[in-house]
């Protein structure tokens, strides 16, 4: 597959993911951003300010591994959060960032992290084959200085390399995987588990 074909394939996957995620109500207005790492190391990512449920090929752009645009389009302000994750995890190919209600509510209840423990659905995540375990999803304070926020996330990941997602408080969720399908599975599982915790705390009924 040549570079152009790889980009078109990635763009089509991001468009389909956007439709699915929008159908769940996880990307209101023009929120969220999605990306795929291409075989040549460049990254296909959603442009700034586009509704994720109505994406077209022209709404996907190319950046390099240092977050520099390669086609003159404007990427999301949070592009550095994508490139830093790709730099840290050499095996991931997809990052999805919705602004789901449950992730946002969770960040208003828990200050620094949410622990998801003893749920059967934890087996949706790579390497987990029993309910008798737990995952920790860290919560970082929102920051309009994305370079600073990316640095804080990077420092956490250096100490906690088994992290599978994080929340930006009052903002949304980042998760990643070895494919778009795997990352979507993580999104669905996390949203369900967040809702379980919210209901346990009487936030939703």
C-alpha positions as CSV (number, residue, x, y, z in Angstrom):
1,X,0.0,0.0,0.0
2,X,1.5,3.4,-1.0
3,X,1.4,6.4,1.2
4,X,-1.7,8.0,-0.4
5,X,-3.6,4.7,-0.2
6,X,-2.6,4.4,3.5
7,X,-3.8,7.9,4.2
8,X,-7.2,7.3,2.4
9,X,-7.7,4.1,4.3
10,X,-6.9,5.8,7.6
11,X,-9.2,8.7,6.8
12,X,-12.1,6.3,6.0
13,X,-11.5,4.5,9.4
14,X,-11.6,7.8,11.2
15,X,-14.8,8.9,9.4
16,X,-16.5,5.6,10.4
17,X,-15.2,5.9,14.0
18,X,-16.6,9.5,14.1
19,X,-20.0,8.3,13.0
20,X,-20.1,5.5,15.6
21,X,-18.8,7.8,18.4
22,X,-21.3,10.5,17.5
23,X,-24.1,8.0,17.5
24,X,-23.2,7.3,21.1
25,X,-23.4,11.0,21.9
26,X,-19.8,11.2,23.0
27,X,-18.7,14.1,20.7
28,X,-21.2,17.0,21.1
29,X,-20.8,20.1,18.9
30,X,-17.3,19.9,17.3
31,X,-15.6,18.3,20.3
32,X,-13.0,15.5,20.3
33,X,-10.2,14.5,18.0
34,X,-9.1,11.2,16.5
35,X,-5.9,9.9,14.9
36,X,-4.2,6.9,13.2
37,X,-0.4,6.4,12.8
38,X,0.5,5.4,9.3
39,X,3.1,2.8,8.3
40,X,5.6,5.6,7.3
41,X,5.4,7.2,10.8
42,X,3.2,10.2,9.8
43,X,-0.2,10.6,11.5
44,X,-3.6,11.1,10.0
45,X,-5.6,13.3,12.4
46,X,-8.9,15.2,12.4
47,X,-8.6,18.9,11.6
48,X,-9.7,21.5,14.0
49,X,-13.3,22.5,14.5
50,X,-15.1,19.8,12.5
51,X,-18.2,17.9,13.7
52,X,-17.0,14.3,14.3
53,X,-20.2,12.8,13.2
54,X,-20.1,14.5,9.8
55,X,-16.4,14.0,8.8
56,X,-15.3,13.9,5.2
57,X,-11.9,13.0,3.7
58,X,-11.0,16.7,3.5
59,X,-11.5,16.9,7.3
60,X,-8.6,14.5,7.9
61,X,-5.0,15.9,7.6
62,X,-1.5,14.7,7.8
63,X,1.1,15.6,10.5
64,X,4.6,14.3,11.1
65,X,5.7,12.7,14.4
66,X,6.6,16.1,15.8
67,X,3.1,17.4,15.2
68,X,4.0,19.6,12.2
69,X,1.3,19.9,9.5
70,X,2.3,18.4,6.2
71,X,-0.6,19.6,4.1
72,X,-1.3,23.2,5.2
73,X,-4.4,22.4,7.2
74,X,-5.0,23.3,10.9
75,X,-4.8,20.4,13.3
76,X,-6.5,20.2,16.7
77,X,-5.0,22.3,19.4
78,X,-4.4,19.0,21.3
79,X,-2.2,17.4,18.6
80,X,0.8,17.2,21.0
81,X,-1.2,14.9,23.2
82,X,-1.5,12.5,20.3
83,X,2.1,12.7,19.2
84,X,3.4,12.2,22.7
85,X,1.4,9.0,23.1
86,X,2.7,7.7,19.8
87,X,6.2,8.5,20.9
88,X,5.7,6.7,24.2
89,X,3.9,3.6,22.9
90,X,5.6,2.2,19.8
91,X,2.9,-0.5,19.2
92,X,-0.2,1.7,19.2
93,X,-1.8,2.8,15.9
94,X,-4.9,4.7,17.0
95,X,-5.9,7.4,19.5
96,X,-9.5,8.4,20.1
97,X,-10.5,11.4,22.3
98,X,-14.3,11.9,22.8
99,X,-15.9,14.3,25.3
100,X,-18.3,11.8,26.7
101,X,-20.8,12.7,29.5
102,X,-19.7,9.8,31.8
103,X,-16.0,10.6,31.6
104,X,-16.7,14.3,32.2
105,X,-18.9,13.5,35.3
106,X,-16.3,11.1,36.6
107,X,-13.7,13.8,36.6
108,X,-16.0,15.9,38.8
109,X,-16.2,13.2,41.5
110,X,-12.7,11.7,41.5
111,X,-9.8,14.1,42.0
112,X,-6.7,12.3,40.6
113,X,-7.8,8.8,39.4
114,X,-10.6,6.4,39.1
115,X,-10.0,2.7,40.0
116,X,-12.1,0.2,38.1
117,X,-12.0,-3.1,40.1
118,X,-13.7,-6.6,39.9
119,X,-15.7,-6.0,36.7
120,X,-16.1,-8.8,34.2
121,X,-15.8,-6.2,31.4
122,X,-12.2,-5.5,32.4
123,X,-11.5,-8.4,30.1
124,X,-12.1,-6.1,27.2
125,X,-8.6,-4.7,27.7
126,X,-5.4,-6.2,26.3
127,X,-3.7,-8.7,28.7
128,X,-6.6,-9.0,31.1
129,X,-8.3,-12.4,31.3
130,X,-10.1,-12.3,34.7
131,X,-12.5,-10.0,36.6
132,X,-10.2,-10.3,39.6
133,X,-8.1,-7.3,38.7
134,X,-8.2,-3.5,38.5
135,X,-7.2,-0.7,36.2
136,X,-6.4,2.8,37.2
137,X,-7.4,5.7,34.9
138,X,-5.6,8.9,35.9
139,X,-7.3,12.3,35.9
140,X,-5.3,15.4,35.0
141,X,-6.3,19.0,35.5
142,X,-7.4,20.7,32.4
143,X,-4.8,23.1,30.9
144,X,-5.0,25.4,27.8
145,X,-1.2,25.1,27.7
146,X,-1.1,21.8,25.8
147,X,2.7,21.4,25.8
148,X,2.6,21.6,29.6
149,X,-0.2,19.2,29.8
150,X,1.5,16.8,27.5
151,X,4.6,16.9,29.7
152,X,2.5,16.1,32.8
153,X,1.0,13.1,31.0
154,X,4.3,11.9,29.7
155,X,5.8,12.0,33.3
156,X,2.9,9.9,34.6
157,X,3.3,7.4,31.8
158,X,7.0,7.0,32.5
159,X,6.0,5.9,36.0
160,X,2.9,3.9,35.0
161,X,3.6,2.2,31.6
162,X,0.5,-0.1,31.9
163,X,-1.9,2.9,31.6
164,X,-4.6,2.4,29.0
165,X,-6.5,5.7,29.2
166,X,-6.6,9.0,30.9
167,X,-9.2,11.8,31.6
168,X,-8.7,15.5,31.4
169,X,-10.9,17.0,34.1
170,X,-14.1,18.6,32.9
171,X,-13.0,17.8,29.4
172,X,-12.9,14.3,28.1
173,X,-11.2,10.9,27.7
174,X,-8.1,9.8,25.8
175,X,-7.6,6.1,25.0
176,X,-5.4,4.3,22.5
177,X,-4.9,0.9,20.9
178,X,-3.2,-1.2,18.2
179,X,-6.1,-0.5,15.8
180,X,-9.2,1.7,15.6
181,X,-11.4,-1.3,16.4
182,X,-9.4,-2.1,19.5
183,X,-9.5,1.6,20.6
184,X,-13.3,1.7,20.0
185,X,-13.7,-1.4,22.2
186,X,-11.8,0.4,24.9
187,X,-14.0,3.4,24.6
188,X,-17.2,1.3,24.9
189,X,-15.9,-0.6,27.9
190,X,-14.6,2.5,29.7
191,X,-17.9,4.3,29.2
192,X,-19.9,1.4,30.6
193,X,-17.5,1.1,33.6
194,X,-17.6,4.8,34.3
195,X,-21.4,4.7,34.3
196,X,-21.4,1.8,36.7
197,X,-19.2,3.9,39.1
198,X,-21.4,6.9,38.7
199,X,-24.6,4.9,39.5
200,X,-22.9,3.4,42.6
201,X,-22.3,7.0,43.7
202,X,-25.9,8.0,43.1
203,X,-25.0,10.4,40.3
204,X,-27.1,8.6,37.6
205,X,-30.2,6.4,37.8
